[in-house]
């Protein structure tokens, strides 16, 4: 890559023919002199009263760039994706159709390299460093320089995902964690605390539902309260129901293992023991 490619430069966005500086569109640069000092007015021919010039633009309003430029003869079909350059000429002026200039125009964000500059020379033996030979057109040699370009609108940097967001979008479900006794919900003697069975709407509304992305559930923000049938706070509460609720004990994982542990020793012994098969005697 040459040093010129590192310089911040805008790409060519349009190429056209024009009769002179008067007909040249705004924001277009007219090439009136070749690199070797000759007049860049294209050669007059029979039936043509005046010549014409080639011009180009680097305006950024359209969001399109010229990614390639080619010359084709009048007998060749235009390549797919290419268009003939526009003509901004005086009345009755025409451009020779023996050699036609066509360009490929694409959205700026779809390519990394594009045409950065266009030059003309009058002598085919003259070489332009860092430029690509396009072809001979009406007595001149057309050159273009391609390379990386500076975008008019800086591309937005991708947002950095947080750790919790990556877990939600990329990783699978995490391994189940062992059960732990909810000691903060237990009151004296392992009974359910008053706070657990007397939740109010304000307990959940006042807390932010988005404290962590990983903890968001479908129930966040939904008010929760016990049915009056099971609420022990009202005055007219069934004493028997209150006694039953107070006697509820939350068991830990270890308590459940100790109470319902079963080793299946009998079944294993029975599976390992071979049944005794009696054979009939010879006299029977």
Residue pairs with C-beta under 8 A, 6 or more apart in sequence:
1 147
2 130
2 147
4 130
4 145
4 147
5 147
5 148
8 150
9 116
9 117
9 147
9 149
9 150
10 58
10 60
10 116
10 149
10 150
10 152
11 58
11 65
11 66
11 108
11 114
11 115
11 116
11 149
12 56
12 57
12 58
12 65
12 66
12 114
12 115
12 116
12 117
12 118
12 144
13 57
13 58
13 59
13 60
13 62
13 64
13 65
13 66
13 105
14 28
14 56
14 57
14 59
14 62
14 66
14 85
14 86
14 105
15 54
15 55
15 56
15 57
15 66
15 69
15 85
15 86
15 101
15 103
15 118
16 25
16 28
16 54
16 55
16 56
16 57
16 85
16 86
16 87
16 88
17 52
17 53
17 54
17 55
17 85
17 86
17 87
17 88
17 89
17 95
17 101
18 24
18 25
18 28
18 30
18 52
18 53
18 54
18 55
18 87
18 88
18 89
19 50
19 52
19 53
19 88
19 89
19 90
19 93
20 30
20 53
20 90
21 30
21 32
23 88
23 89
23 90
24 30
24 53
24 55
24 88
25 55
25 57
25 88
27 57
27 58
27 59
28 55
28 56
28 57
29 55
29 56
29 57
29 58
30 53
30 55
31 40
31 53
31 54
31 55
31 56
31 118
31 119
31 120
32 39
32 40
32 41
32 53
33 39
33 40
34 40
34 119
34 120
34 121
34 122
34 140
35 119
35 120
35 121
35 126
35 128
36 121
36 122
36 123
36 126
38 122
40 53
40 54
40 120
40 140
41 51
41 52
41 53
42 51
42 52
42 53
42 54
42 96
42 137
42 138
42 139
42 140
43 51
43 138
43 139
44 50
44 51
45 96
48 93
48 94
48 96
49 92
49 93
50 90
50 93
52 89
52 93
52 95
54 101
54 118
54 120
54 142
55 88
56 118
60 152
60 153
63 107
63 108
64 105
64 106
64 107
64 108
65 105
65 106
65 107
65 108
65 111
65 114
65 115
65 149
66 103
66 104
66 105
66 114
66 115
67 104
67 105
67 106
67 111
67 113
67 114
67 115
68 82
68 103
68 104
68 115
68 146
69 101
69 102
69 103
69 104
69 115
69 118
69 134
69 142
69 144
70 79
70 82
70 101
70 102
70 103
70 104
70 134
70 135
71 99
71 100
71 101
71 102
71 134
71 135
71 136
71 137
71 142
72 78
72 79
72 99
72 100
72 102
73 98
73 99
73 100
74 97
74 98
74 99
74 100
78 84
78 102
79 102
79 104
81 104
82 102
82 103
82 104
83 102
83 103
83 104
83 105
84 100
84 101
84 102
85 101
85 102
85 103
87 95
89 95
96 138
98 138
99 135
99 136
99 137
99 138
101 137
101 142
103 115
108 151
108 152
109 151
109 155
112 148
113 146
113 147
113 148
113 149
114 146
114 147
114 149
115 144
115 145
115 146
116 144
116 145
116 146
116 147
116 149
117 131
117 144
117 145
118 142
118 143
118 144
118 145
119 128
119 131
119 143
119 144
119 145
120 140
120 141
120 142
120 143
121 128
121 140
121 141
121 143
122 139
122 140
122 141
123 141
124 136
124 141
126 141
128 143
130 145
131 143
131 144
131 145
132 143
132 144
132 145
132 146
133 141
133 143
134 141
134 142
134 143
134 144
135 141
135 142
136 142
161 169
162 213
164 212
164 213
164 214
165 213
167 174
167 214
168 213
168 214
178 253
179 252
179 253
180 252
180 253
181 250
181 252
181 253
182 250
185 192
185 193
185 195
185 196
185 250
186 192
186 193
186 250
187 193
187 194
190 249
190 250
191 246
191 247
191 248
191 249
192 245
192 246
192 248
192 250
194 233
197 226
197 230
197 231
197 232
197 245
198 226
198 231
198 232
198 233
199 224
199 225
199 226
200 225
201 223
201 224
201 225
203 224
204 221
204 222
204 223
204 224
205 221
205 223
209 216
209 220
209 221
210 216
210 220
228 234
230 241
230 245
231 237
232 241
232 242
232 245
251 259
